[in-house]
């Protein structure tokens, strides 16, 4: 008889660790493992701000799948349709070729996409920040604006080019502003004629890092403001034009660069599934199976996994939970095939780290608040432990950063047409689940 096929849709934190657990839990002949993903790497998203800031080579945050998952067959394509009744998945590759994959067990781990709000001009003129391409583009774009601002003779144009607006003071936005400010400071060093670059961080919340421990907010805010970052709280963007960001408090900020880091939403495929959802995420049981569909599992950002430590509310959409849910999903899929014992999801947050570039960071390991170099050591140690690969290369880049000046170069390899929010949203809207 043919071996049962386990299909994992998406190889982010949850999907990658699910496959790792499957390869470790299943004997070689127990099942065929197949992954569907548009890229051949697992993206370590938490370090994207360092790619944009020029401290890490883009390849450092891309962990190759094939060497790490030798028993998994990778289908490099977009999953466009999953038929739960027929147990099939339709995938389309980069050349538009379609193939239909059958499965006996499926694990939905396709993650999340940028949350795009209906604010005038945002889709057309704001940039996203969830991929390697977006991080590389933003680094090049910011450096290009510094050059063009120096060359401009019109004061209004100089001001708009030398102002960077980041919307969203959560984990990503705060780190991006911190890294970006250090990048432009390095670019301006030794150039007294260049206009200073103004970084603006905007959020509707009353503090930075609103989703994290409140004890991390004050120190992070002080670090940003000490570097000249203009932090605007309790306000947001009302409209974006090619040369201006209008805020909800009525003020206008001349800028040709608006970066959208407001938040994420589950992959659009969840919107089409005829299964119960909670806040846009698939309802799952504590063993990560979909109710009444014992052969369907979900984990990570697409799954509303009940948190036993928070009265059964869905776990936050964080890498920490996605990684652990992926591991459990892999073990439970193996158990459903007769190898091992199923378990329920149990995890208490271990704390968070926020790297603010230079010698600054904030962290609360085991909920003990730290700032400065102690927090920096914890932050970098955490990332090195959490990364499934490229650790030596990342550590080498960090060591080089301590001993040498930050490299300030632009290559212009990524076109703006692919990283504006409207373009990214059209791509993300592709998958459909029946």
Sine and cosine of phi, psi and omega as CSV:
sin_phi,cos_phi,sin_psi,cos_psi,sin_omega,cos_omega
0.00,0.00,0.53,-0.85,0.01,-1.00
-0.92,0.40,0.54,-0.84,0.04,-1.00
-0.93,0.36,0.59,-0.81,0.08,-1.00
-0.90,0.43,0.56,-0.83,-0.02,-1.00
-0.95,-0.30,0.77,-0.64,0.09,-1.00
-0.96,-0.27,0.86,-0.52,-0.03,-1.00
-0.94,-0.35,0.82,-0.58,0.04,-1.00
-0.93,-0.36,0.86,-0.52,-0.03,-1.00
-0.99,-0.14,0.96,-0.27,-0.02,-1.00
0.98,-0.21,0.70,-0.71,-0.01,-1.00
-0.81,-0.58,0.72,0.70,0.16,-0.99
-0.98,0.20,-0.47,-0.88,-0.02,-1.00
-0.84,0.54,-0.76,0.65,-0.05,-1.00
-0.93,0.37,-0.75,0.67,-0.04,-1.00
-0.91,0.42,-0.68,0.73,-0.01,-1.00
-0.88,0.48,-0.76,0.65,-0.05,-1.00
-0.95,0.31,-0.42,0.91,0.13,-0.99
-0.90,0.44,-0.73,0.69,-0.01,-1.00
-0.92,0.40,-0.62,0.78,0.06,-1.00
-0.87,0.49,-0.68,0.74,0.02,-1.00
-0.92,0.39,-0.62,0.79,0.03,-1.00
-0.90,0.44,-0.70,0.72,-0.01,-1.00
-0.90,0.43,-0.49,0.87,0.01,-1.00
-0.99,0.11,-0.49,0.87,-0.10,-0.99
-1.00,-0.01,-0.47,0.88,-0.08,-1.00
-0.99,-0.16,0.69,-0.72,0.16,-0.99
-0.88,0.48,0.41,-0.91,-0.08,-1.00
-0.81,0.58,-0.57,0.82,-0.06,-1.00
-0.99,-0.14,0.17,0.99,-0.10,-1.00
-0.98,0.19,-0.52,0.85,-0.06,-1.00
-0.30,-0.96,0.37,-0.93,0.13,-0.99
-0.99,-0.10,0.79,-0.61,-0.03,-1.00
-0.97,-0.25,0.79,-0.61,-0.02,-1.00
-0.73,-0.68,0.70,-0.72,0.07,-1.00
-0.86,-0.51,0.67,-0.75,0.09,-1.00
-0.92,-0.39,0.86,-0.51,-0.02,-1.00
-0.40,-0.92,0.60,-0.80,-0.03,-1.00
-0.92,0.40,-0.44,0.90,-0.03,-1.00
-0.89,-0.45,0.24,-0.97,0.01,-1.00
-0.99,-0.17,0.46,0.89,0.02,-1.00
-0.60,-0.80,0.35,-0.94,0.14,-0.99
-0.99,-0.14,0.83,-0.56,-0.06,-1.00
-1.00,0.04,0.83,-0.55,0.07,-1.00
-1.00,0.03,1.00,0.05,-0.16,-0.99
-0.86,0.52,-0.63,0.78,-0.08,-1.00
-0.83,0.55,-0.36,0.93,-0.02,-1.00
-0.98,-0.17,0.14,0.99,0.05,-1.00
-0.85,0.52,-0.63,0.78,0.04,-1.00
-0.85,0.52,-0.51,0.86,0.02,-1.00
-0.96,0.27,-0.45,0.89,0.13,-0.99
-0.93,0.37,-0.71,0.71,0.03,-1.00
-0.91,0.42,-0.52,0.86,-0.01,-1.00
-0.99,0.12,-0.09,1.00,0.07,-1.00
0.99,0.13,0.21,0.98,0.02,-1.00
-1.00,-0.05,-0.34,0.94,0.01,-1.00
-0.82,-0.57,0.66,-0.75,0.17,-0.99
-0.90,0.43,0.66,-0.75,-0.02,-1.00
-0.82,0.58,-0.52,0.85,-0.02,-1.00
-0.92,0.39,-0.33,0.94,-0.05,-1.00
-0.91,0.41,-0.51,0.86,-0.06,-1.00
-1.00,-0.06,0.04,1.00,0.01,-1.00
-0.94,-0.33,0.96,-0.28,-0.02,-1.00
-1.00,-0.03,0.91,-0.41,-0.05,-1.00
-0.85,0.52,0.69,-0.72,-0.07,-1.00
-0.99,0.16,-0.68,0.74,-0.16,-0.99
-0.88,0.47,-0.70,0.71,0.04,-1.00
-0.92,0.39,-0.50,0.87,-0.05,-1.00
-0.99,0.10,-0.41,0.91,-0.04,-1.00
-0.81,-0.58,0.94,0.34,-0.12,-0.99
-0.91,0.42,-0.41,0.91,-0.04,-1.00
-1.00,-0.06,-0.02,1.00,-0.06,-1.00
-0.99,-0.17,0.74,-0.68,0.11,-0.99
-1.00,0.02,0.86,-0.52,-0.04,-1.00
-1.00,-0.08,0.82,-0.57,0.14,-0.99
-0.98,-0.22,0.97,-0.25,-0.08,-1.00
-0.99,0.12,1.00,-0.06,-0.10,-0.99
-0.25,-0.97,0.16,-0.99,0.10,-0.99
-1.00,-0.06,0.77,-0.64,0.14,-0.99
-0.96,0.26,0.87,-0.50,-0.07,-1.00
-0.96,-0.28,-0.35,0.94,0.01,-1.00
-0.36,-0.93,0.69,-0.72,0.10,-1.00
-0.83,-0.56,0.86,-0.51,0.02,-1.00
-0.98,-0.19,0.95,-0.30,-0.06,-1.00
-0.94,0.34,-0.55,0.83,-0.02,-1.00
-0.94,0.33,-0.72,0.70,-0.01,-1.00
-0.99,0.10,-0.17,0.99,-0.05,-1.00
0.83,0.56,0.84,0.55,0.05,-1.00
-0.72,-0.69,0.37,-0.93,0.07,-1.00
-0.72,-0.70,0.79,-0.61,0.05,-1.00
-0.99,-0.13,0.75,-0.66,-0.01,-1.00
-0.76,-0.64,0.58,-0.81,-0.01,-1.00
-0.84,-0.54,0.81,-0.58,-0.04,-1.00
-1.00,0.08,-0.06,-1.00,-0.11,-0.99
-0.91,0.41,-0.38,0.92,0.03,-1.00
-1.00,-0.07,0.12,0.99,0.06,-1.00
1.00,0.09,0.11,0.99,0.01,-1.00
-0.99,0.16,0.67,-0.74,-0.07,-1.00
-0.96,-0.29,0.64,-0.77,0.12,-0.99
-0.64,-0.77,0.48,-0.87,-0.01,-1.00
-0.93,-0.37,0.82,-0.57,-0.04,-1.00
-0.94,-0.34,0.77,-0.64,0.09,-1.00
-1.00,0.04,0.41,-0.91,0.02,-1.00
-0.53,-0.85,0.45,-0.89,0.13,-0.99
-0.97,-0.23,-0.52,0.86,0.13,-0.99
-0.73,-0.69,0.64,-0.77,0.05,-1.00
-0.77,-0.64,0.65,-0.76,0.05,-1.00
-0.85,-0.52,0.90,-0.45,-0.02,-1.00
-1.00,-0.02,0.94,-0.34,-0.03,-1.00
-0.67,-0.74,0.70,0.71,-0.11,-0.99
-0.99,0.13,0.03,1.00,0.18,-0.98
0.97,0.25,-0.55,-0.83,-0.12,-0.99
-0.71,-0.71,0.22,-0.98,0.04,-1.00
-0.76,-0.64,0.21,-0.98,0.01,-1.00
-0.88,0.47,0.70,-0.72,0.02,-1.00
-0.99,0.13,0.93,-0.37,-0.06,-1.00
-0.98,-0.18,0.87,-0.50,-0.01,-1.00
-0.99,-0.13,0.34,-0.94,-0.05,-1.00
-1.00,0.09,0.91,0.42,0.04,-1.00
-0.96,-0.29,0.78,-0.63,-0.07,-1.00
-0.80,0.60,0.78,-0.63,0.10,-1.00
1.00,0.07,-0.22,0.98,-0.06,-1.00
-0.91,0.41,-0.75,0.66,-0.04,-1.00
-0.88,0.47,-0.58,0.82,-0.08,-1.00
-0.99,0.12,-0.52,0.86,-0.19,-0.98
-0.84,-0.54,-0.20,0.98,0.00,-1.00
-1.00,-0.08,0.44,-0.90,-0.02,-1.00
-0.95,-0.30,0.57,-0.82,0.07,-1.00
-1.00,0.06,0.11,-0.99,0.00,-1.00
-0.46,-0.89,0.96,0.30,0.03,-1.00
-0.67,-0.74,0.07,1.00,-0.07,-1.00
-0.68,-0.73,0.24,-0.97,0.06,-1.00
-0.88,0.47,-0.67,0.74,-0.01,-1.00
-0.87,0.50,-0.68,0.73,0.00,-1.00
-0.91,0.41,-0.63,0.78,0.01,-1.00
-0.92,0.39,-0.68,0.73,0.02,-1.00
-0.91,0.41,-0.69,0.73,0.03,-1.00
-0.86,0.51,-0.72,0.69,-0.07,-1.00
-0.89,0.45,-0.66,0.75,0.05,-1.00
-0.85,0.52,-0.76,0.65,0.00,-1.00
-0.90,0.44,-0.67,0.74,-0.04,-1.00
-0.89,0.45,-0.71,0.71,-0.01,-1.00
-0.89,0.45,-0.70,0.71,0.02,-1.00
-0.90,0.44,-0.58,0.81,0.03,-1.00
-0.92,0.40,-0.63,0.78,0.03,-1.00
-0.91,0.42,-0.57,0.82,0.07,-1.00
-0.88,0.48,-0.70,0.71,0.01,-1.00
-0.90,0.43,-0.73,0.69,-0.05,-1.00
-0.93,0.37,-0.54,0.84,0.05,-1.00
-0.91,0.42,-0.63,0.78,0.01,-1.00
-0.91,0.41,-0.54,0.84,-0.04,-1.00
-1.00,0.09,-0.35,0.94,-0.09,-1.00
-0.92,0.39,0.59,-0.80,0.05,-1.00
-0.97,-0.23,-0.35,0.94,0.02,-1.00
-0.99,0.12,0.84,-0.54,-0.03,-1.00
-0.85,0.53,-0.60,0.80,-0.01,-1.00
-0.92,0.40,-0.65,0.76,0.03,-1.00
-0.92,0.40,-0.66,0.75,0.03,-1.00
-0.85,0.52,-0.69,0.72,-0.03,-1.00
-0.91,0.42,-0.68,0.74,-0.03,-1.00
-0.92,0.39,-0.64,0.77,-0.01,-1.00
-0.95,0.32,-0.50,0.87,-0.07,-1.00
-1.00,-0.06,0.28,0.96,0.02,-1.00
-0.83,-0.55,0.81,-0.59,0.01,-1.00
-0.90,-0.43,0.84,-0.55,0.00,-1.00
-0.95,-0.31,0.82,-0.57,0.07,-1.00
-0.91,-0.41,0.84,-0.54,-0.03,-1.00
-0.99,-0.17,0.87,-0.49,-0.02,-1.00
0.91,-0.40,0.94,-0.34,-0.04,-1.00
-0.98,-0.21,0.52,0.85,0.11,-0.99
-0.98,0.19,-0.35,-0.94,-0.05,-1.00
-0.83,0.56,-0.80,0.61,-0.09,-1.00
-0.92,0.39,-0.76,0.65,-0.04,-1.00
-0.88,0.47,-0.66,0.75,0.00,-1.00
-0.90,0.43,-0.72,0.70,0.02,-1.00
-0.92,0.40,-0.61,0.79,0.00,-1.00
-0.89,0.45,-0.70,0.71,0.02,-1.00
-0.89,0.46,-0.68,0.74,-0.01,-1.00
-0.89,0.46,-0.72,0.69,0.00,-1.00
-0.94,0.35,-0.67,0.74,-0.03,-1.00
-0.90,0.43,-0.64,0.77,0.02,-1.00
-0.89,0.46,-0.63,0.78,0.04,-1.00
-0.93,0.36,-0.57,0.82,0.05,-1.00
-0.90,0.44,-0.75,0.66,-0.02,-1.00
-0.94,0.35,-0.53,0.85,0.08,-1.00
-0.89,0.46,-0.64,0.77,0.04,-1.00
-0.93,0.37,-0.60,0.80,0.00,-1.00
-0.92,0.39,-0.52,0.85,-0.05,-1.00
-1.00,0.04,-0.17,0.99,-0.05,-1.00
-0.89,0.46,0.78,-0.63,0.00,-1.00
0.98,0.19,0.23,0.97,0.00,-1.00
-0.79,-0.61,0.97,0.25,-0.09,-1.00
-0.89,0.45,-0.37,0.93,-0.03,-1.00
-0.99,0.12,-0.21,0.98,-0.05,-1.00
-0.98,0.20,0.60,-0.80,0.03,-1.00
-0.94,0.34,0.58,-0.81,0.04,-1.00
-0.90,0.43,0.57,-0.82,0.01,-1.00
-1.00,-0.02,0.76,-0.65,-0.03,-1.00
-0.97,-0.24,0.83,-0.56,0.07,-1.00
-0.97,-0.26,0.74,-0.67,-0.01,-1.00
-0.84,-0.55,0.79,-0.61,0.03,-1.00
-0.91,-0.41,0.83,-0.55,-0.12,-0.99
-0.85,-0.52,0.68,-0.74,0.07,-1.00
-0.37,-0.93,0.57,-0.82,0.04,-1.00
-0.95,0.32,-0.34,0.94,-0.02,-1.00
-0.94,0.35,0.22,-0.98,0.00,-1.00
-1.00,-0.06,0.10,0.99,0.05,-1.00
-0.40,-0.92,0.38,-0.93,0.12,-0.99
-0.96,0.28,0.34,-0.94,-0.05,-1.00
0.78,0.63,0.77,0.63,-0.09,-1.00
-0.89,0.45,-0.42,0.91,-0.03,-1.00
-1.00,0.02,-0.05,1.00,-0.03,-1.00
-0.94,-0.34,-0.05,-1.00,-0.01,-1.00
-0.82,0.57,0.77,-0.64,-0.03,-1.00
-0.87,0.49,-0.41,0.91,-0.01,-1.00
-0.95,0.31,-0.20,0.98,0.06,-1.00
-1.00,0.02,-0.32,0.95,-0.13,-0.99
-0.94,0.35,-0.76,0.64,-0.06,-1.00
-0.85,0.52,-0.79,0.61,0.03,-1.00
-0.87,0.50,-0.64,0.77,0.01,-1.00
-0.90,0.43,-0.67,0.74,0.01,-1.00
-0.89,0.45,-0.66,0.75,0.00,-1.00
-0.90,0.44,-0.64,0.77,0.02,-1.00
-0.89,0.45,-0.72,0.69,-0.03,-1.00
-0.89,0.46,-0.73,0.68,-0.04,-1.00
-0.94,0.35,-0.50,0.86,0.05,-1.00
-0.92,0.40,-0.37,0.93,0.04,-1.00
-1.00,-0.07,0.08,1.00,0.05,-1.00
1.00,-0.01,0.14,0.99,0.03,-1.00
-0.95,0.33,0.75,-0.67,0.04,-1.00
-1.00,0.05,0.97,-0.23,-0.05,-1.00
-0.99,-0.14,0.89,-0.46,0.01,-1.00
-0.94,-0.34,0.94,-0.33,0.00,-1.00
-0.97,-0.23,0.29,-0.96,-0.03,-1.00
0.84,0.54,0.52,0.85,0.07,-1.00
-0.45,-0.89,0.31,-0.95,0.02,-1.00
-0.54,-0.84,-0.12,-0.99,-0.03,-1.00
-1.00,0.04,0.74,-0.67,0.04,-1.00
-0.99,-0.17,-0.48,0.88,-0.02,-1.00
-0.29,-0.96,0.56,-0.83,0.04,-1.00
-0.81,-0.58,0.76,-0.65,0.09,-1.00
-0.87,-0.50,0.11,-0.99,-0.01,-1.00
-0.86,0.52,-0.34,0.94,-0.07,-1.00
-0.72,-0.69,0.21,0.98,-0.06,-1.00
-0.37,-0.93,0.57,-0.82,0.13,-0.99
-0.90,-0.44,0.90,-0.44,0.04,-1.00
-1.00,-0.06,0.75,-0.67,-0.04,-1.00
-0.99,-0.15,0.27,-0.96,-0.04,-1.00
-0.94,0.34,-0.28,0.96,0.05,-1.00
-1.00,0.04,0.10,0.99,0.04,-1.00
1.00,-0.08,-0.19,0.98,-0.01,-1.00
-0.98,0.19,0.38,-0.93,0.02,-1.00
-0.82,-0.57,0.70,-0.71,-0.01,-1.00
-0.88,-0.48,0.94,-0.34,0.07,-1.00
-0.88,0.47,0.85,-0.53,-0.04,-1.00
-0.29,-0.96,0.62,-0.78,0.13,-0.99
-0.97,-0.25,0.13,0.99,-0.03,-1.00
-0.68,-0.74,0.95,-0.31,0.09,-1.00
-0.86,-0.52,0.85,-0.53,-0.03,-1.00
-0.94,-0.34,0.76,-0.65,-0.12,-0.99
-0.98,-0.17,0.95,-0.31,0.04,-1.00
-0.81,-0.58,0.59,0.81,-0.12,-0.99
-0.94,0.34,-0.58,0.81,-0.02,-1.00
0.26,-0.97,-0.10,-1.00,-0.02,-1.00
-0.76,-0.65,0.28,-0.96,0.10,-1.00
-0.71,-0.70,0.40,-0.92,0.00,-1.00
-0.85,0.52,0.45,-0.89,0.03,-1.00
-0.76,0.65,0.68,-0.74,-0.07,-1.00
-0.84,0.54,-0.31,0.95,0.01,-1.00
-0.87,0.49,-0.45,0.89,-0.01,-1.00
-0.91,0.41,-0.51,0.86,-0.04,-1.00
-0.90,0.44,-0.39,0.92,-0.07,-1.00
-0.98,-0.20,-0.07,1.00,-0.06,-1.00
-0.99,0.17,0.67,-0.74,-0.01,-1.00
-1.00,0.05,0.80,0.60,0.01,-1.00
-0.72,-0.70,0.42,-0.91,-0.02,-1.00
-0.88,0.47,0.61,-0.79,0.06,-1.00
-0.78,-0.63,0.34,-0.94,0.10,-1.00
-0.73,-0.68,0.90,-0.43,-0.07,-1.00
0.80,0.60,0.65,0.76,0.06,-1.00
0.99,0.12,0.00,1.00,-0.04,-1.00
-0.93,-0.36,0.58,-0.82,-0.02,-1.00
-0.89,0.46,0.73,-0.68,0.08,-1.00
-0.95,0.30,0.79,-0.62,0.05,-1.00
-0.74,-0.67,0.33,-0.94,0.08,-1.00
-0.99,0.11,0.05,-1.00,-0.05,-1.00
-0.92,0.39,-0.32,0.95,0.06,-1.00
-1.00,-0.04,0.15,0.99,0.07,-1.00
0.96,0.27,0.21,0.98,0.14,-0.99
-1.00,0.04,0.48,-0.88,0.09,-1.00
-0.98,0.18,0.75,-0.66,-0.01,-1.00
-0.79,0.61,0.72,-0.69,0.01,-1.00
0.94,0.34,0.11,0.99,0.05,-1.00
-0.72,-0.69,0.97,0.25,-0.11,-0.99
-0.90,0.44,-0.25,0.97,0.02,-1.00
-0.99,-0.10,0.03,1.00,-0.02,-1.00
-0.92,-0.40,0.83,-0.56,0.02,-1.00
-0.88,-0.47,0.44,-0.90,0.08,-1.00
-0.56,-0.83,0.56,-0.83,-0.03,-1.00
-0.44,-0.90,0.29,-0.96,0.03,-1.00
0.99,0.16,-0.50,-0.87,-0.13,-0.99
-0.92,0.39,-0.38,0.92,-0.01,-1.00
-0.99,0.11,-0.12,0.99,-0.13,-0.99
-0.90,-0.43,0.73,-0.68,0.09,-1.00
-1.00,0.02,0.97,0.23,-0.05,-1.00
-0.98,0.22,0.83,-0.56,-0.02,-1.00
-0.91,0.41,0.73,-0.69,0.00,-1.00
-0.99,-0.14,0.94,-0.33,-0.04,-1.00
-0.92,0.39,-0.32,0.95,0.02,-1.00
-1.00,-0.01,0.03,1.00,0.00,-1.00
-0.66,-0.75,0.73,0.69,0.07,-1.00
0.84,0.54,0.54,0.84,0.07,-1.00
0.98,0.21,0.10,0.99,0.06,-1.00
-0.93,0.36,0.43,-0.90,-0.01,-1.00
-0.86,0.50,0.63,-0.78,0.04,-1.00
-0.91,0.42,0.49,-0.87,0.02,-1.00
-0.89,0.46,0.40,-0.92,0.01,-1.00
-1.00,0.08,0.97,0.25,-0.02,-1.00
-0.83,-0.56,0.37,-0.93,0.04,-1.00
-0.89,0.45,-0.56,0.83,-0.01,-1.00
-0.85,0.52,-0.71,0.70,0.02,-1.00
-0.96,0.27,-0.66,0.75,-0.04,-1.00
-0.86,0.51,-0.67,0.74,-0.01,-1.00
-0.88,0.48,-0.72,0.69,-0.05,-1.00
-0.96,0.29,-0.57,0.82,0.07,-1.00
-0.92,0.40,-0.61,0.79,0.05,-1.00
-0.87,0.48,-0.71,0.71,0.03,-1.00
-0.87,0.50,-0.70,0.71,-0.01,-1.00
-0.92,0.40,-0.64,0.76,0.03,-1.00
-0.86,0.51,-0.67,0.74,0.03,-1.00
-0.88,0.48,-0.71,0.71,0.01,-1.00
-0.91,0.41,-0.62,0.78,-0.02,-1.00
-0.96,0.29,-0.55,0.84,0.11,-0.99
-0.90,0.44,-0.69,0.72,0.05,-1.00
-0.87,0.50,-0.65,0.76,0.02,-1.00
-0.90,0.43,-0.58,0.81,0.02,-1.00
-0.93,0.38,-0.31,0.95,0.05,-1.00
-0.99,-0.14,0.15,0.99,0.08,-1.00
1.00,-0.05,0.29,0.96,-0.02,-1.00
-0.81,-0.59,0.99,-0.11,-0.01,-1.00
0.97,-0.23,-0.03,-1.00,-0.04,-1.00
-0.88,-0.48,0.73,-0.69,0.00,-1.00
-0.93,0.36,0.42,-0.91,0.00,-1.00
-0.68,-0.74,0.20,-0.98,0.03,-1.00
-0.97,-0.26,0.42,-0.91,-0.06,-1.00
-0.98,0.21,0.82,-0.57,0.04,-1.00
-0.65,-0.76,0.90,-0.44,0.08,-1.00
-0.39,-0.92,0.76,-0.65,0.09,-1.00
-0.97,-0.26,0.72,-0.69,-0.03,-1.00
-0.80,0.60,0.71,-0.71,0.00,-1.00
-1.00,-0.07,0.00,1.00,-0.06,-1.00
0.94,-0.34,0.04,-1.00,-0.07,-1.00
-0.71,-0.71,0.34,-0.94,0.06,-1.00
-0.77,-0.63,0.62,-0.78,0.03,-1.00
-0.73,-0.68,0.92,-0.40,-0.01,-1.00
-1.00,0.03,0.84,-0.54,-0.06,-1.00
-0.96,-0.26,0.33,0.94,0.04,-1.00
0.93,0.36,0.23,-0.97,-0.08,-1.00
0.86,0.51,-0.67,-0.74,0.04,-1.00
-0.99,-0.15,0.34,0.94,-0.11,-0.99
-0.92,-0.38,0.60,-0.80,0.09,-1.00
-0.23,-0.97,0.28,-0.96,0.18,-0.98
-0.76,-0.65,0.57,-0.82,-0.04,-1.00
-0.41,-0.91,0.41,-0.91,0.11,-0.99
-0.68,-0.73,0.90,0.43,0.03,-1.00
-0.87,0.49,0.78,-0.62,-0.07,-1.00
0.80,0.60,0.50,0.87,0.08,-1.00
0.92,0.38,0.47,0.88,0.14,-0.99
-0.97,-0.24,0.92,-0.39,-0.10,-1.00
-0.94,0.34,0.72,-0.69,0.04,-1.00
-0.73,-0.68,0.48,-0.88,0.08,-1.00
-0.68,-0.73,0.17,-0.99,0.08,-1.00
0.92,0.40,-0.53,-0.85,-0.07,-1.00
-0.89,0.46,-0.63,0.78,0.08,-1.00
-0.83,0.55,-0.68,0.73,0.03,-1.00
-0.93,0.38,-0.58,0.82,0.02,-1.00
-0.89,0.46,-0.71,0.71,0.01,-1.00
-0.89,0.45,-0.67,0.74,0.02,-1.00
-0.90,0.44,-0.69,0.73,-0.04,-1.00
-0.88,0.47,-0.74,0.67,-0.04,-1.00
-0.95,0.31,-0.57,0.82,0.08,-1.00
-0.90,0.44,-0.65,0.76,0.02,-1.00
-0.88,0.47,-0.73,0.69,-0.03,-1.00
-0.90,0.43,-0.64,0.77,0.01,-1.00
-0.90,0.43,-0.59,0.81,0.03,-1.00
-0.96,0.28,-0.59,0.80,-0.08,-1.00
-0.98,0.19,-0.44,0.90,-0.03,-1.00
-0.93,0.37,0.75,-0.66,0.02,-1.00
-0.98,0.17,-0.06,1.00,0.00,-1.00
-0.17,-0.99,0.06,-1.00,0.05,-1.00
0.91,0.42,0.31,0.95,-0.08,-1.00
-0.89,0.45,-0.71,0.71,-0.02,-1.00
-0.89,0.45,-0.66,0.75,0.00,-1.00
-0.91,0.41,-0.65,0.76,0.03,-1.00
-0.90,0.43,-0.72,0.70,0.01,-1.00
-0.88,0.48,-0.61,0.79,0.03,-1.00
-0.91,0.42,-0.67,0.74,0.05,-1.00
-0.89,0.47,-0.66,0.75,0.02,-1.00
-0.91,0.42,-0.65,0.76,0.03,-1.00
-0.91,0.42,-0.66,0.75,0.04,-1.00
-0.88,0.48,-0.60,0.80,0.02,-1.00
-0.88,0.48,-0.59,0.81,0.00,-1.00
-0.94,0.33,-0.53,0.85,-0.14,-0.99
-0.99,-0.15,-0.28,0.96,-0.07,-1.00
-0.68,-0.73,0.29,-0.96,0.03,-1.00
-0.94,0.35,0.50,-0.86,0.06,-1.00
-0.89,0.45,0.73,-0.68,0.02,-1.00
-0.97,0.26,0.82,-0.58,-0.03,-1.00
-0.92,-0.39,1.00,-0.02,-0.01,-1.00
-0.65,-0.76,0.46,-0.89,0.07,-1.00
-0.78,-0.63,0.66,-0.75,-0.04,-1.00
-0.94,-0.34,-0.41,0.91,0.01,-1.00
0.91,0.42,0.57,0.82,-0.07,-1.00
-0.99,0.12,-0.42,0.91,-0.08,-1.00
-0.96,-0.28,0.85,-0.53,0.01,-1.00
-0.97,0.26,0.50,-0.87,-0.01,-1.00
-0.91,0.42,-0.44,0.90,-0.08,-1.00
-0.89,0.46,-0.39,0.92,-0.05,-1.00
-0.99,-0.11,-0.11,0.99,-0.11,-0.99
-0.88,-0.47,-0.03,1.00,0.12,-0.99
-0.93,0.36,0.50,-0.87,-0.13,-0.99
-0.86,0.51,-0.63,0.78,0.00,-1.00
-0.88,0.47,-0.64,0.77,0.02,-1.00
-0.92,0.39,-0.71,0.70,-0.01,-1.00
-0.90,0.44,-0.61,0.79,-0.02,-1.00
-0.91,0.41,-0.59,0.81,0.03,-1.00
-0.92,0.39,-0.61,0.79,0.04,-1.00
-0.92,0.39,-0.68,0.73,-0.06,-1.00
-0.93,0.36,-0.34,0.94,-0.06,-1.00
-0.99,0.15,0.07,1.00,-0.11,-0.99
-0.93,0.37,-0.78,0.62,-0.13,-0.99
-0.88,0.48,0.62,-0.79,0.05,-1.00
-0.74,-0.68,0.66,-0.75,-0.03,-1.00
-0.84,-0.54,0.80,-0.60,0.01,-1.00
-0.93,-0.38,0.00,0.00,0.00,0.00
